[in-house]
Amino acid sequence: MREFIEIMRESGEVTDIDQPIDIRFEAPKMAAKTDKLLFFHNAAGHKAVMNVTATRKALSLALGIKESEIVKYLSTRECGGRVVEEGDLKMSRADFSQIPVMTHFPKDAGPYITSGIVFSRYGDVENASIHRMLVLDKDHVAARLVEGRHTHTLLRKALAEGKELPVAMAIGVHPAVTFASCSRVAWGDELAFAATLLGGELPVRRCPNGVLVPDAEIVLEGYIGSERHAEGPFVDITGTYDVIRNEPVIRFTGMNLAKDAIYHGILPAGNEHKLLMGAPYEPIIYRAVAGVTDVKNVSLTRGGCGYLHAVVQIRKNTEGDAKNAILAAFAAHTSLKHVVVVDDDIDIFNPEDVEFAIATRVRGDRDCMVITGIRGSSLDPCRLENGTNVKIGLDATMEMGREAKFIRAGW
């Protein structure tokens, strides 16, 4: 991560903050007002960064790919990288008082770890994913484990056999590793995918409990058992408070800190959170739409919380391609709520351009697709108690054969 911070600094994307900063509300407020990487040199006596990858430019620098080509590039990547073990990682006693864990919003249940990648290992499978974690004391957290996701599934297997699930948490890794942990890859392929994104190889070390971790500023190891604790309220991707749930407790037994360790905090509902939630789904939608028409690009928009709204850019071959693209997008990312399909003369990263397409190329009785009684995101406040929602697709493309009436004047 330190190498990446310097790359960002050379690109003019880092703001250094030397004065003492309060980790309760003050640092998160500052991160909410900018997309620059904020480097706090005195966050409650520690070093910390926020907004590490809050923009597509930052993601482009992290992956070494042009911004305009990120989605297409990722849509073709396979998990073919090599994970190379380079020895053991020594641990001292776990103690969260040595880490500047932030409290982000007034109604939060307490300080939350938001960038921690949880590596969980059971049998021959090691999974990696980011979970929000409420700090309970110096060595315990309550972690939100979404039912059916890989960490939750591995925990169920371990508990069914009367065992605890060994885990390790890494904070402050290279952004490519963070991005890989957020990506929807095959079971246990996150480290291999990170290796692919980093050029083909990823060095890791083994924690005393057997879990492999990549290079990180902060590593904690521990176990998840049957103990549960109230977790929440917490501000999630929509910027609204998520409900209180009874979630698994992680008991940490060891910790490894780099010299002058740099803590990474992700602002809940901030632009880094939105990018990491949405960008990994864009290549999945791209591949799905490519199966029905000529797709050019995909964007999950900031205004749509980086998760609920997609804009899909296509070049139509036949009338009706846009509606097929809408259905493909909804199938690829089931949390989507609204999809807008546009022609390739529309800049999908410019909200005004997308709105122009809606204003001039949509006729409501013909171009609006409404799907009721369908599964929606659990984070959407509009979702009904039974988990269903209403989804809308807009065909904002030009009618074939009448393009001359829609093309904008220009020089």
Secondary structure, DSSP 8 states (H G I E B T S, - for coil): -HHHHHHHHHTT-EEEE-S-B-TBTHHHHHHHT-SSEEEEEEETTEEEEE-TT-SHHHHHHHHT--GGGHHHHHTT--S--EEEEEEE---B---GGGS--BB-STTSSS-EE-S-EEEEEETTEEEEEE--EEE-SSSEEEE---TTSHHHHHHHHHHHTT--EEEEEEES--HHHHHHHHS--STT-HHHHHHHHTTSEEEEEE-TTS-EEES-SEEEEEEEEEEEEEE--EE-TTSSEE--EEEEEEEEEEEEE-TT-EEEE--TTSHHHHHHHHGGGHHHHHHHHHTTSEEEEEEE-TTTTTTTEEEEEEE-SSTTHHHHHHHHHHHH-TT--EEEEE-TTS-TT-HHHHHHHHHHH--HHHHEEEEEEEE--TT-TT--TTSEEEEEEEEES--TT-GGGT-----
